[in-house]
Amino acid sequence: MTSTTSFLRRTIELLMVVLAAAPARAEEGPAMVAHQVSASVWYVQGVSALGSSVNQNFISNAGFVITPTGVVLIDALGSPALATRLAAEIRKITPLPITHVIVTHYHADHIYGLQSFKALGARIIAHRAARQYLNSDTARLRMESSRRDIAPWINADTHLVAADEWIAGDTNLTIGGVQFQLKAVGPSHTPEDLVIYLPAEKVLFAGDLVFRSRIPFVGQADSRRWVAALDDLLAIEAQVIVPGHGPLSYDARTDLKLTRDYLAYLRASMRQAAQNMTPFDQTYAATDWSPYEHLPLFDAANRMNAYNTYLLLETEGR
């Protein structure tokens, strides 16, 4: 056998190995790596995309705090498979059990992993305003569409999980000697929004009040109160913000202001049109979106964000 033939054969064999391994890697979904935020705080960062079967609905962030007695999670990710992967990442860092999950809000990409952590014995804490969503047609229809669009990661065995403890407002918890300040900031992004602040390490888990490196998802949000909530968060002396989506923020004022300014721009752009009953399509086409159209998911989310804001402002003007 010539050296050239031998080389080609080895190349083909190597290519076959790579191709055979590719489906398995794709099935694993996007890489999940726990990044350290401060002495006891870590987080994993989802991808800037819409939820799909390819990414297993890994489109949001989750954090965890290692206390002397156990691990406290902030949010549970968007599928049971992701939750299982997150638990494995945590075990690489500590053998301590996962004792609590604090839910910032009940959007699918943050809560479909709850059942996995519930099965591990974790206690779930959330704001009581989420109970209305849990029993709503919106939640049921969202689950149905997710079972279809994010299969097999969301399937007939995936179900919504209620909190073990529903809080009514600002609440201070001490878990494993660590103080967690839960601040109720809804209704804004959702009626049940919570942010979680660790004063000892000056870390703020902002949930979906803060989006980084992508267009925020506005949905049915009360953008007026969302803007006010962001103004209130500016008073917190956080050194690091873990947003609901995107990378860490070490410049709280700038990054809170980025989300705030986008919401304010939506409201300013849609306000007069809503008041004058100018058709939405005409208003949207005439609006200068250049300050934001470079951001990921602009094409997927911005038009719907503007339309929902237009409808909200019609209601506010009555």
N, C-alpha and C positions, 0 to 999 in steps of 0.2 A: 504493500500500500504506500503510495507516495505521500510526502509530507503535506502537499496541498489537499489531497483527498482526506487525510487524517484530520487536518484543520477544519475542513468543511463539515466533516462528520461530527466533530466535537461541537462546532458552532450550532449545528442543527439540534443536537441533543440538548445543548444548553437552552436553546430557544423553546424546545418542547417542554422543558422543566419550568421555564418562566411562564409560558402560556397555561400550563396545567395549574400553576399556583395562583394565577390571576383571579379566577372565580372565587376562591376561598378568601382572598384578601378583600375583594369587593363585598363579599357577604359580611365581612367584619364591620363594614361601614367606615366612616371617617375616623382618623386617629383620635384617641382620647388620652390626654396626658395631664396629670395633676400638676399645677404650677403653684409654687409657694408664694403667698401674698405677704405674710408677716409671720411672727414667731409660731403661731398656732393655726393660722388660716391658710387654706388652699382653695383652688378653684379649677374647674375644667371649662373650656371655651368651645361653644358650638360654632358651626359654620354659618356664614352669611348666605343663607339660601332659604327657600321655602321647604317645608317638610316633605319628604318623599321616601319611597322604599329604598332608594340608593343611600340616603344619609340616615336612615332609621329614625327620622325626626330629631336628629341631633342639631338643633338650630338655636338652642338657648344655652345659657350658662347655668352651672350649679356650683355652690361653694360648700366647704365643710370646715368645721372648727374642731380641733382635737383638744378636748379637755382632759383633766387627769382621770376622769371616770368613764369617758366614752366620747363618741363622735356626734356632733350636731350638724345635720345637713341643712343647707338653705336651698330649697327646691329639689325636685326629683327627676328632672329631665323628661324627654318626650316619648319614651316607650319603656316597657319592662326590660327589654334587652339592654337598653342603655343604662338603666338602673343597675342591672347585674354587672355590667362592665365598670360602672362607677364604684360599686362595692369592691370589686377586685382591685381597682386602683387604690382605694383607701387601704386595703389590706397590705399593699406593698409598703405603706408608710407606717401603719400602726396596727397592732392586733386588737385594739380596743373595739368594743361593739358599737354599732350605730344605734344610738339611743333615742334620738329625736330628729324629726324633720319639720322645719319651719317653712311654711308655704308663703311666698310673697303674693301670689294670686293664682286663680284657678284657670289659667289658660292651658290648653292641651299640651303645649311644648314644655311646660313646667311641671305637670302633674301626672302624666300617664305612667310614669315610673313609680308612683307612690305604692302600688300594690306589692312591688318587690321589697321595698323597705318595710312595709307593714308586716310582710311575712317573716322578716328578720327580727321583728319585735319592736320596731321603732315607734315612738309616740308622735303623732302628727298634730301640729299646731297651726291654726289659720284664723283669719278674721271671719266672724260669723256672717258677714254679708255674702260670703260665698255660698251659703246654704241655698239661696234662691237659685243660683246658677245650677247647682247640682241637680235640682229637681225640675229643670227647665227643658223645653223642647230644643232650645239652642244647644245644650249639652248633649242631648240624645242624638241630634242630627250631626253634630260635629263628630261624635264617636262613630256613627255610621259611615260618614265620609272618610274618616281616618282608617277604618277597617278596610275600606276599598282602596284608598289611595296610598296607604303606607303599609299594606300587607307585604310580607307576613309578620312584620314587627308589631303592628296593631291588628288584633284578630278577635275572634269571638270570646277569647278568655280575658281580653283586656277590659277592665272596668274602672269606673270612677270610685274613688275612696274618700270618704268623709273624714274630717279631722276628729281626733280623740278629744281635743280641747279647742273650743271656739272662744276667741277673745273678742271683747267688745270695743276696745280702744287701745290707747297707749298702755303698754304692759312691760314691766321689767321682770326678767327671769334670771335666776342664777342656776346654772347647770354645771355641775362639776367644779364649782368655785369660780366659774367665768360668768361675768355679767353680760346679758344680752338685752339691749333696749329695743323693743318692738314699737315702732311708731306707725299708727294708722294714718295713711295719707290719701285714702279714698273717700268718696268716689273721684277718681282721676283717670288713670289708664283703665282701671276696673273699679267696681264698687268696693272690693275687698282688699285694695292695695295695702301691703305692709312693706316698710323698709326696716332693716335690722342693723343696729349700730353696736360695735364693740368698743366702748370707750377706752379700755385699757390698751388697745392696739390701734385705735383711731381708724378702723376699717368700717366702711359703710356698704352693706348689700342693698343696692338701690332697686332691685327688681326691674320691671319694665318701665319704671319712670325714666330710666336712662338707657338709651341706645347709643352704641358707638360703632363707627365704621359702617353704618347702614342706615337706610331710611327707617324711622320708627313705624311700628304698626299702630294705627290709631283706632281702627275698628269703631266700636260704639262708645269710645271714651268721652268723658266730659273734659274737653281740652281747656276750658276756662279754669277749672279746678286743678287740672294737671299743671298748668303754668304756675298757679299759686303754690302748689305743693313743691315744685322745683325751687321757687323763691324761698320757701321755708327750709329746704334742704341746704341751701347756701349758708345758712346760719350754723350748720353742724361743722365742727372742726375736724372733718375727715381728711386724713392724709392719703388714703387710697379708697377708690370706689370700685366695687365689683358690680358692673352693670348687668342687666338681664340679658343683653346681647352685646358681643364685641369684647375687645381687650380691656384690661385694667386701665383705670384713669388715675394718674398721679397729679392731675391738675383739675381739682373738683370744680372750680369756678368756670373754667373754660368749657368743660364737657357737660356740665349741667346746663350751661347757657346754650350749647349747641342744640340740644333737644328742645329747650325752651324757645329758642329763636325760630326753630322750624315750626313748632306749634303756633307761635304768634304770627308767623308769616302765613300759614294756612288760614288762620282766622281773619287776618287783615285782607287777604286776597279774596275771600269768599263773603265777607261781611256785607258790603254794599250790594253785591249781586243778590244775596239772599233777601235783603231788606227790600230791594226794588223788584224782586221776582224776575230778575234776568235769568234766562235759561242757563243751566249749569254748563252744558257743552260749550256754549259761547264764552262763558266766563273762564273756563279752564283753558281754552285755546288762546285767550288773550292774556293769560298770566305768564309772567316771566319766571320760569322755573330754573333758570341757569345756576342760581346759587346752590342748588341741591341735586341737579340731574346727574352729577358725576358719582353720586353715592350708590353703593350696591343696593339692589332691590328697588331702585327708583321706579323703573318701568312696571314692576310687579305691584307696588303698593301705593305710589303717590296719587294716582287718579282716584282710587277708592278712598284714600285718606281725605282728599279734597272734597269728594262727594259727601262723605259722612259729616265733614265739618260744615259744608253748605246746609245740610239738613238740620244739623244742631243749631246753627245760627238762625235758621228760619224759626225754630222752636223758641230760642232765646228772645227773638224779636217780637213774639206775640204778647 
